């Protein structure tokens, strides 16, 4: 009984870690994409502005 409970506890613990890593990776990736997109957007805006002026 104790062995089964330990296994279940370990499984829940590993699932929690896996979920945390997944969420962290997903947020980091989306943040990176967002920052890169914002950087490109700003760069293109400056480029267009410079060309127009």
NORKA-V704257 format. One record per residue. N is the residue number from 1. RES is the residue in one small letter. PHI is phi in whole degrees, -180 to 180 (none if undefined). PSI is psi as a letter, one per 40 degrees, with the letter a starting at -180 (999 if undefined). OMEGA is omega in radians with two decimals (999 if undefined). Layout:
N;RES;PHI;PSI;OMEGA
N;RES;PHI;PSI;OMEGA
This chain:
1;x;none;d;-3.13
2;x;-64;d;-3.13
3;x;-64;d;3.13
4;x;-65;d;3.13
5;x;-65;d;3.13
6;x;-65;d;3.13
7;x;-63;d;3.13
8;x;-64;d;3.14
9;x;-63;d;3.12
10;x;-64;d;-3.13
11;x;-64;d;3.11
12;x;-64;d;-3.14
13;x;-63;d;3.13
14;x;-67;d;3.12
15;x;-64;d;3.13
16;x;-64;d;3.12
17;x;-63;d;-3.14
18;x;-62;d;3.13
19;x;-64;d;3.14
20;x;-62;d;3.13
21;x;-63;d;3.14
22;x;-61;d;-3.14
23;x;-63;d;-3.13
24;x;-61;d;3.14
25;x;-64;d;-3.13
26;x;-63;d;3.14
27;x;-66;d;3.13
28;x;-64;d;-3.13
29;x;-66;d;-3.13
30;x;-66;d;3.11
31;x;-67;d;3.12
32;x;-62;d;3.12
33;x;-64;d;-3.13
34;x;-63;d;3.13
35;x;-66;d;3.12
36;x;-65;d;3.13
37;x;-63;d;3.14
38;x;-64;d;3.12
39;x;-64;d;3.12
40;x;-65;d;3.14
41;x;-64;d;3.12
42;x;-64;d;-3.13
43;x;-63;d;3.14
44;x;-67;d;3.11
45;x;-64;d;3.12
46;x;-64;d;-3.13
47;x;-63;d;3.13
48;x;-64;d;3.14
49;x;-61;d;3.13
50;x;-66;d;-3.14
51;x;-67;d;-3.14
52;x;-70;d;3.12
53;x;-82;999;999
